[in-house]
Amino acid sequence: MLIRRETPADVPAVRSVITAAFAKPETPVPVEVTLLDELRTSDGWLPELSFVALDGKDEVVGHVVCTRGHVGAAPALGLGPLGVHPGHQRRGVGLALVHTVLGAADALGEPLVALLGSPAYYGRYGFRAGADYGVAAPDSSWGEYFQVRVLTAHDPAVRGVFRYAEPFERV
């Protein structure tokens, strides 16, 4: 498996992977696909933080992205969507993608990454409840599912409500 930055040529394969990862009979085009399409054209899109996982045949089997978010006026990142093709799940693809995007974000001097997801899954990457860092979810009902991973450039004085890139509010 190889993890590398996404290229424009990867977009159709990424859409296919995200569709396969999130589709249900009642939603053949999952909201995550629409969100990803909208994020790509937003001011929050950070191409240097969009990664694909390739299998041994150089086919895209996973994708992760972080986009520009904010805690108050301070810059931060929102992680997601993260998707792995069902035929490649439980093989470490998601693990490799998340480690890669967190390492890249840290290398770029980003202070923290926030997400909405399973504490059992994301805890292995060092994510903790946002409240532990004084970072509140955009929706208080998210509770423990809103999590934050601080990076080297984190300033503990930065506190407040996290805001995702604008498409997260619409889609």
LOVO-47514 format. One record per residue (C-alpha): x, y, z negated. Coordinates in steps of 0.5 Angstrom, whole numbers, plus 500, padded with zeros to 3 digits. Last residue first. Layout:
# LOVO-47514
XYZ...
This chain:
# LOVO-47514
451539494450547492454548485460543487460546494463553490469549487468547480467552474470550467467554461472557456479556454486558456490559450492552450496554456498548461504548465506541464499538465493537461488532463480534462474530461467531462464524461464525454458530454455531461449534458453541457453542464459546467463542462467546456474547456476548449482542449478537445472539448474537455474530453480526454484524461491521459490517466488511462482515459480515466476509467473508459472515459467514466467520470466528471473531472478536470485537472490542468495547469497547476505548477505545484509539481504538476498537481503532485504528479496528478494527485499521486497518479490518481491515488495509485490507480485508485489503489490498484487492487480492483477495489480494496474491500469496496473502500476506495473513493475519489471525490474528486478532481477539479483543478485549474486557475484562470479567470474563466477556466477555474477550480481549486480542489483536487482530492482522492482517498482510499482504504485508510488503515496503516496495517499494510493498507494506507491510501490517502491524499488531498492535494496539499490540503487545497480546499477551494476557499471552502471548509474542507469542500463542505465535508467532501461534498457531504461525503460525496452526497452519500450518507446511507442514501436509499440503501446505497453508499458510495464506496462505504461512505467514502471510506468512512469519511476518510477514516473520520478525516485521517486525524486532520492529516491526508497526504501520503500513499502507502500500500
